[in-house]
Amino acid sequence: MSQRYIMLFTRFERFWHWSQMLLIMILLFTGFAIHGFHQLLDFQTAVELHTVCAASLLILWIFAIFWHLTTGTWRHYVPTTNGLWKVAKFYAFGIFKGERHPYHKAYWRKHNPLQAISYLALKLFLFPAIWISGIAYLLYPLWAETSGGQLIWVAIFHTVIAFAILAFVIIHVYLLTTGHSFKAHVMPMINGFDKVELSSEEEAYLEKDEPGNIR
C-alpha cells in the first residue's frame, strides 16, 4: 500500500457539502428567531426564510441521494466494526495524548468506522425525522381537524431533532480542530484532494485512466 493524494471529493460532493452547511446554518438561525431566542429577524421574515431554505435543502438532499446511489459512493457510509474500537478509543483517550490517528483513508473507504456510522445515522434517522416533522408542521391545515392538539408535539419533536443536528455540527467543527491543522482538514472539501492508501492496482488504474485525479 502507498499513500497518494487523489481526487476524493468530487465537484458535486463539495457543492453539496457547502450548500448543505449554509442552508443548515440559516435554518438554525431562523429557527432560533422563530422560537424567540433572538430578535435579529422578525417572526414573519424568519418563518418565510426558514420555509424557503427547508424546501431548498430537501431538493438538495433528493439530488444528493440520487447521486450517491448512481455513483456508488453510498458504499463509503456502509458501517463496519473493523477498527471501530481503535477509532473510538483514539477519540476518547488517544487524541488527548497526542497519539496518531489509527485510521488511514482508503480509495473506497474515505470515512473511518465511527464517521461512517455517524453519517449513516444522520442520513437515515435525523434527516428523515426533520423532513417528516417539518412537512407535517407545514401541512397542518390539511390535518388540523383530526389533530386533537397534536401540533405542539410535532413542533417539540422537530425542535429536538434540530438540536440533535446542531450537536452534530458542533462536534463536526470541533473535530476539524484536532489532529492535523484546521486548514489540512478543510482543504480536501475545497480542492477535492486528500491523502489515501492505495493498492498497487488502484494506483496503476488512477495513473493510467484518471491521471488528473492523482498526485
Residue frames as qw, qx, qy, qz and C-alpha x, y, z in Angstrom:
[[0.000, 0.889, 0.458, 0.000, 0.00, 0.00, 0.00],
 [0.406, 0.092, 0.001, 0.909, 1.18, 3.51, -0.79],
 [0.009, -0.753, -0.458, 0.473, -0.19, 6.89, 0.23],
 [0.272, 0.200, 0.404, 0.850, -1.03, 9.37, -2.54],
 [0.238, 0.404, 0.275, -0.840, -3.19, 12.45, -2.91],
 [0.112, 0.288, 0.825, 0.473, -6.23, 11.67, -5.05],
 [0.347, -0.201, -0.153, -0.903, -9.44, 13.45, -6.02],
 [0.084, -0.176, -0.934, 0.299, -11.54, 12.04, -3.19],
 [0.193, 0.609, 0.552, -0.535, -14.36, 14.59, -3.15],
 [0.359, 0.429, 0.592, 0.581, -15.95, 15.39, -6.49],
 [0.004, 0.189, 0.081, 0.979, -17.17, 18.81, -7.55],
 [0.523, -0.476, -0.442, -0.552, -20.80, 17.92, -6.84],
 [0.685, -0.401, -0.544, 0.272, -19.89, 16.46, -3.45],
 [0.355, -0.111, -0.245, 0.895, -18.14, 19.67, -2.47],
 [0.228, -0.294, -0.250, -0.894, -21.04, 21.79, -3.76],
 [0.638, -0.458, -0.560, -0.264, -23.48, 19.59, -1.86],
 [0.605, -0.292, -0.504, 0.543, -21.42, 19.79, 1.35],
 [0.193, -0.068, -0.162, 0.965, -21.04, 23.59, 1.44],
 [0.351, -0.317, -0.370, -0.800, -24.58, 24.28, 0.21],
 [0.652, -0.444, -0.612, -0.055, -25.95, 21.94, 2.86],
 [0.481, -0.237, -0.429, 0.727, -23.83, 23.63, 5.53],
 [0.015, -0.104, -0.040, -0.994, -25.04, 27.10, 4.53],
 [0.505, -0.372, -0.468, -0.623, -28.69, 26.07, 4.44],
 [0.652, -0.404, -0.611, 0.198, -28.48, 24.27, 7.80],
 [0.333, -0.131, -0.317, 0.878, -26.87, 27.34, 9.38],
 [0.231, -0.195, -0.184, -0.935, -29.64, 29.57, 8.03],
 [0.618, -0.390, -0.594, -0.336, -32.29, 27.10, 9.22],
 [0.567, -0.337, -0.564, 0.496, -30.81, 27.03, 12.71],
 [0.147, -0.025, -0.127, 0.981, -30.57, 30.84, 12.76],
 [0.398, -0.247, -0.311, -0.827, -34.16, 31.34, 11.60],
 [0.637, -0.359, -0.679, -0.064, -35.37, 28.53, 13.85],
 [0.405, -0.251, -0.498, 0.725, -33.90, 30.30, 16.87],
 [0.112, -0.061, -0.047, -0.991, -35.64, 33.50, 15.74],
 [0.538, -0.315, -0.566, -0.539, -38.98, 31.67, 15.44],
 [0.652, -0.404, -0.608, 0.204, -38.56, 30.36, 19.00],
 [0.238, -0.940, -0.077, -0.232, -37.68, 33.84, 20.25],
 [0.810, -0.319, -0.047, 0.490, -34.05, 33.10, 21.17],
 [0.328, -0.241, 0.132, 0.904, -33.00, 36.28, 19.35],
 [0.308, 0.790, 0.401, -0.346, -34.72, 39.27, 17.72],
 [0.238, -0.402, 0.489, 0.737, -32.42, 39.74, 14.75],
 [0.136, -0.153, -0.719, -0.664, -35.30, 38.78, 12.45],
 [0.549, -0.043, 0.236, -0.800, -38.98, 39.46, 12.85],
 [0.608, 0.018, 0.760, -0.230, -41.20, 36.39, 13.17],
 [0.735, 0.581, 0.209, -0.280, -42.79, 36.57, 9.70],
 [0.384, 0.766, -0.502, -0.118, -39.43, 37.01, 7.92],
 [0.259, -0.434, 0.854, -0.120, -37.92, 34.16, 9.93],
 [0.711, 0.203, 0.621, -0.259, -40.79, 31.81, 9.05],
 [0.684, 0.695, -0.012, -0.222, -40.66, 32.65, 5.33],
 [0.233, 0.730, -0.642, -0.023, -36.86, 32.31, 5.13],
 [0.455, -0.276, 0.821, -0.204, -36.97, 29.10, 7.17],
 [0.778, 0.358, 0.446, -0.258, -39.55, 27.60, 4.80],
 [0.587, 0.758, -0.243, -0.148, -37.66, 28.56, 1.63],
 [0.040, 0.642, -0.762, 0.076, -34.35, 27.19, 2.96],
 [0.614, -0.097, 0.740, -0.255, -36.03, 23.99, 4.17],
 [0.800, 0.517, 0.219, -0.211, -37.51, 23.39, 0.71],
 [0.410, 0.785, -0.462, -0.044, -34.13, 24.13, -0.90],
 [0.232, -0.499, 0.820, -0.157, -32.37, 21.72, 1.43],
 [0.759, 0.132, 0.581, -0.262, -34.93, 19.00, 0.76],
 [0.731, 0.666, -0.055, -0.137, -34.39, 19.37, -3.00],
 [0.168, 0.740, -0.648, 0.067, -30.62, 19.29, -2.49],
 [0.503, -0.289, 0.783, -0.225, -30.93, 16.10, -0.39],
 [0.840, 0.369, 0.326, -0.227, -33.03, 14.44, -3.12],
 [0.582, 0.743, -0.331, -0.013, -30.32, 15.19, -5.69],
 [0.108, -0.638, 0.738, -0.192, -27.63, 14.01, -3.24],
 [0.735, -0.063, 0.628, -0.248, -29.44, 10.70, -2.63],
 [0.820, 0.554, 0.085, -0.117, -29.75, 10.14, -6.38],
 [0.334, 0.792, -0.504, 0.087, -26.05, 10.98, -6.83],
 [0.388, -0.487, 0.751, -0.220, -24.94, 8.61, -4.05],
 [0.815, 0.131, 0.526, -0.204, -26.99, 5.75, -5.49],
 [0.760, 0.648, 0.022, -0.048, -25.95, 6.22, -9.11],
 [0.301, 0.788, -0.513, 0.159, -22.23, 6.78, -8.46],
 [0.852, -0.072, -0.492, 0.163, -21.82, 4.03, -5.86],
 [0.176, 0.483, -0.465, 0.721, -20.46, 6.46, -3.26],
 [0.724, -0.499, -0.020, -0.477, -23.07, 5.17, -0.82],
 [0.888, -0.011, -0.408, 0.211, -20.50, 2.43, -0.09],
 [0.287, 0.436, -0.440, 0.731, -18.46, 4.94, 1.92],
 [0.439, -0.405, 0.268, -0.756, -21.24, 5.00, 4.53],
 [0.850, -0.142, -0.480, -0.165, -21.63, 1.26, 4.97],
 [0.491, -0.730, 0.376, -0.290, -20.93, 0.66, 8.69],
 [0.798, 0.207, -0.540, 0.170, -18.19, -1.70, 9.78],
 [0.700, -0.712, 0.052, -0.024, -16.85, -2.82, 13.14],
 [0.846, 0.144, -0.036, 0.512, -13.39, -3.33, 11.69],
 [0.420, 0.224, -0.154, 0.866, -11.22, -0.79, 13.52],
 [0.302, -0.752, -0.319, -0.491, -14.22, 0.82, 15.24],
 [0.702, -0.649, -0.216, 0.197, -12.92, 0.23, 18.76],
 [0.635, -0.071, 0.027, 0.769, -9.49, 1.64, 17.89],
 [0.106, 0.500, 0.238, 0.826, -11.02, 4.82, 16.46],
 [0.497, -0.752, -0.310, -0.302, -13.43, 5.23, 19.40],
 [0.756, -0.474, -0.157, 0.424, -10.55, 4.71, 21.84],
 [0.486, 0.192, 0.093, 0.848, -8.48, 7.29, 19.96],
 [0.115, -0.623, -0.226, -0.740, -11.19, 9.97, 20.21],
 [0.662, -0.684, -0.274, -0.134, -11.91, 9.12, 23.86],
 [0.701, -0.641, 0.109, 0.292, -8.31, 8.99, 25.12],
 [0.755, 0.042, 0.272, 0.595, -5.57, 8.88, 22.50],
 [0.297, 0.774, 0.232, 0.509, -6.31, 12.26, 20.95],
 [0.347, -0.922, 0.051, -0.162, -5.51, 13.95, 24.28],
 [0.755, -0.482, 0.322, 0.305, -2.19, 12.12, 24.48],
 [0.151, 0.753, -0.439, -0.466, -1.02, 13.19, 21.05],
 [0.602, -0.033, 0.780, 0.168, -1.34, 9.71, 19.56],
 [0.119, 0.199, -0.615, -0.754, -1.57, 9.23, 15.79],
 [0.733, 0.163, 0.094, -0.653, -4.98, 8.59, 14.29],
 [0.540, -0.163, 0.824, 0.044, -5.32, 4.80, 13.87],
 [0.660, 0.533, 0.526, -0.063, -7.28, 5.07, 10.61],
 [0.164, -0.354, 0.495, 0.776, -5.86, 5.68, 7.13],
 [0.616, 0.508, 0.136, -0.587, -8.29, 6.62, 4.39],
 [0.468, -0.012, 0.804, 0.366, -8.61, 4.18, 1.50],
 [0.060, -0.004, -0.558, -0.828, -9.86, 4.61, -2.06],
 [0.451, -0.383, -0.612, -0.524, -13.28, 3.11, -1.30],
 [0.572, -0.610, -0.515, 0.189, -13.37, 3.84, 2.43],
 [0.262, 0.546, -0.123, 0.786, -12.75, 7.54, 2.96],
 [0.492, -0.636, 0.120, -0.582, -14.65, 7.66, 6.26],
 [0.095, 0.272, -0.890, 0.355, -13.35, 5.93, 9.36],
 [0.283, -0.323, -0.901, -0.058, -15.74, 3.43, 11.03],
 [0.096, -0.510, -0.565, 0.641, -17.01, 5.95, 13.58],
 [0.159, 0.329, -0.190, -0.911, -17.60, 8.59, 10.90],
 [0.261, -0.075, -0.805, -0.528, -19.44, 6.10, 8.69],
 [0.225, -0.458, -0.840, 0.185, -21.80, 5.14, 11.50],
 [0.044, -0.510, -0.317, 0.799, -22.37, 8.78, 12.49],
 [0.197, 0.252, -0.387, -0.865, -23.06, 9.95, 8.94],
 [0.257, -0.201, -0.883, -0.338, -25.31, 6.97, 8.29],
 [0.153, -0.525, -0.728, 0.414, -27.34, 7.71, 11.43],
 [0.050, 0.441, 0.040, -0.895, -27.58, 11.35, 10.36],
 [0.261, 0.158, -0.580, -0.755, -28.85, 10.40, 6.90],
 [0.347, -0.216, -0.883, -0.229, -31.15, 7.55, 7.92],
 [0.330, -0.550, -0.708, 0.295, -32.63, 8.91, 11.15],
 [0.159, -0.532, -0.241, 0.796, -32.07, 12.61, 11.91],
 [0.065, 0.158, -0.408, -0.897, -32.58, 13.98, 8.40],
 [0.260, -0.350, -0.792, -0.428, -35.76, 11.96, 7.68],
 [0.276, -0.576, -0.665, 0.388, -37.10, 12.90, 11.11],
 [0.072, -0.457, -0.070, 0.884, -36.56, 16.61, 10.44],
 [0.137, -0.041, -0.623, -0.769, -38.14, 16.26, 6.97],
 [0.280, -0.439, -0.835, -0.178, -41.24, 14.43, 8.18],
 [0.243, -0.614, -0.537, 0.525, -41.87, 16.65, 11.20],
 [0.065, -0.350, 0.124, 0.926, -41.23, 19.84, 9.21],
 [0.195, -0.136, -0.685, -0.689, -43.55, 18.80, 6.36],
 [0.283, -0.525, -0.800, 0.067, -46.21, 17.72, 8.88],
 [0.169, -0.546, -0.329, 0.752, -46.00, 21.16, 10.50],
 [0.049, 0.208, -0.354, -0.910, -46.27, 22.98, 7.16],
 [0.334, -0.198, -0.739, -0.550, -49.26, 20.86, 6.11],
 [0.023, 0.170, 0.765, -0.621, -51.03, 21.28, 9.45],
 [0.464, 0.204, 0.053, -0.860, -54.10, 22.97, 7.85],
 [0.579, 0.128, -0.667, -0.452, -54.75, 19.69, 6.00],
 [0.588, -0.188, -0.782, 0.087, -54.96, 17.62, 9.16],
 [0.071, -0.293, 0.399, -0.866, -55.90, 20.25, 11.75],
 [0.687, -0.261, -0.085, -0.673, -59.45, 18.94, 12.22],
 [0.940, -0.137, -0.304, -0.069, -58.19, 15.49, 13.14],
 [0.402, 0.530, -0.550, 0.506, -55.07, 16.57, 15.03],
 [0.715, -0.585, -0.384, 0.002, -56.54, 16.60, 18.51],
 [0.301, -0.933, 0.194, -0.037, -53.97, 19.18, 19.56],
 [0.916, -0.114, 0.180, 0.340, -51.02, 17.16, 18.33],
 [0.474, 0.807, -0.060, 0.346, -49.31, 20.10, 16.58],
 [0.326, -0.862, 0.348, -0.171, -47.42, 21.02, 19.75],
 [0.825, -0.308, 0.457, 0.124, -45.84, 17.56, 19.85],
 [0.759, 0.525, 0.193, 0.333, -44.84, 17.81, 16.20],
 [0.136, 0.924, -0.170, 0.315, -43.20, 21.17, 16.95],
 [0.576, -0.693, 0.427, -0.070, -41.39, 19.80, 20.01],
 [0.898, 0.023, 0.382, 0.217, -40.17, 16.75, 18.09],
 [0.585, 0.730, 0.071, 0.346, -38.95, 18.97, 15.21],
 [0.109, -0.917, 0.286, -0.257, -37.08, 21.20, 17.66],
 [0.764, -0.479, 0.432, 0.037, -35.45, 18.27, 19.48],
 [0.854, 0.275, 0.299, 0.324, -34.19, 16.84, 16.18],
 [0.333, 0.881, -0.054, 0.332, -32.92, 20.29, 15.18],
 [0.385, -0.819, 0.403, -0.135, -30.88, 20.47, 18.40],
 [0.879, -0.153, 0.419, 0.170, -29.52, 16.98, 17.69],
 [0.692, 0.593, 0.156, 0.382, -28.37, 18.18, 14.26],
 [0.018, -0.939, 0.211, -0.272, -26.85, 21.27, 15.91],
 [0.696, -0.577, 0.425, 0.028, -24.92, 18.97, 18.27],
 [0.868, 0.211, 0.326, 0.309, -23.64, 17.03, 15.26],
 [0.416, 0.833, 0.002, 0.363, -22.49, 20.27, 13.61],
 [0.322, -0.874, 0.323, -0.167, -20.67, 21.40, 16.77],
 [0.819, -0.317, 0.454, 0.149, -18.90, 18.03, 17.12],
 [0.771, 0.496, 0.244, 0.316, -18.04, 18.06, 13.40],
 [0.211, 0.907, -0.141, 0.335, -16.46, 21.52, 13.62],
 [0.561, -0.731, 0.383, -0.071, -14.64, 20.62, 16.85],
 [0.892, -0.063, 0.381, 0.232, -13.05, 17.56, 15.23],
 [0.596, 0.731, 0.050, 0.329, -11.71, 19.82, 12.47],
 [0.091, -0.900, 0.328, -0.272, -9.55, 21.48, 15.11],
 [0.765, -0.464, 0.446, -0.012, -7.97, 18.21, 16.27],
 [0.862, 0.104, 0.378, 0.321, -5.08, 16.21, 14.84],
 [0.501, 0.265, 0.296, 0.769, -3.85, 17.96, 11.71],
 [0.022, -0.188, -0.093, 0.978, -4.26, 21.70, 11.22],
 [0.443, 0.549, 0.470, -0.531, -7.71, 23.14, 10.58],
 [0.379, 0.634, -0.367, -0.565, -6.60, 24.00, 7.05],
 [0.054, 0.271, -0.939, -0.206, -5.44, 20.43, 6.38],
 [0.289, 0.302, 0.867, -0.272, -8.86, 19.11, 7.40],
 [0.401, 0.674, 0.304, -0.540, -10.82, 21.65, 5.34],
 [0.101, 0.555, -0.540, -0.625, -8.77, 21.78, 2.13],
 [0.175, 0.057, 0.947, 0.262, -9.96, 18.37, 0.81],
 [0.232, 0.658, 0.698, -0.160, -13.50, 19.72, 0.80],
 [0.137, 0.815, -0.052, -0.561, -12.26, 22.79, -1.12],
 [0.235, 0.597, -0.615, -0.458, -9.95, 21.34, -3.77],
 [0.914, 0.121, -0.148, -0.358, -11.16, 17.73, -3.57],
 [0.668, 0.382, -0.608, 0.196, -7.75, 16.12, -2.95],
 [0.641, -0.628, 0.335, -0.288, -6.91, 14.08, 0.14],
 [0.138, 0.500, -0.855, 0.028, -4.24, 11.57, 1.11],
 [0.905, -0.090, 0.137, -0.391, -5.40, 7.95, 0.96],
 [0.453, -0.360, 0.803, 0.145, -3.90, 4.49, 0.96],
 [0.722, 0.468, -0.228, -0.455, -3.86, 2.87, -2.49],
 [0.859, -0.080, 0.484, 0.143, -3.18, -0.67, -3.51],
 [0.292, -0.328, 0.593, 0.675, -0.77, -1.13, -6.41],
 [0.245, 0.436, 0.789, 0.357, -3.75, -1.97, -8.65],
 [0.019, 0.890, 0.420, -0.176, -5.66, 1.17, -7.64],
 [0.240, -0.724, 0.233, 0.604, -2.59, 3.34, -8.11],
 [0.309, -0.065, 0.725, 0.613, -1.91, 1.87, -11.58],
 [0.188, 0.649, 0.719, 0.164, -5.56, 2.34, -12.56],
 [0.053, -0.914, -0.227, 0.332, -5.62, 6.01, -11.50],
 [0.271, -0.592, 0.411, 0.638, -2.30, 6.85, -13.15],
 [0.267, 0.075, 0.791, 0.545, -3.42, 5.23, -16.42],
 [0.028, 0.588, 0.736, 0.335, -7.12, 6.11, -16.66],
 [0.203, -0.925, -0.298, -0.117, -7.52, 9.13, -14.38],
 [0.642, 0.128, -0.204, 0.728, -4.11, 10.90, -14.29],
 [0.031, -0.565, 0.010, -0.825, -5.68, 14.22, -13.33],
 [0.686, -0.592, -0.141, -0.399, -7.15, 12.70, -10.18],
 [0.886, -0.348, -0.105, 0.288, -3.90, 11.59, -8.58],
 [0.103, 0.924, -0.311, 0.197, -0.86, 13.49, -7.30]]
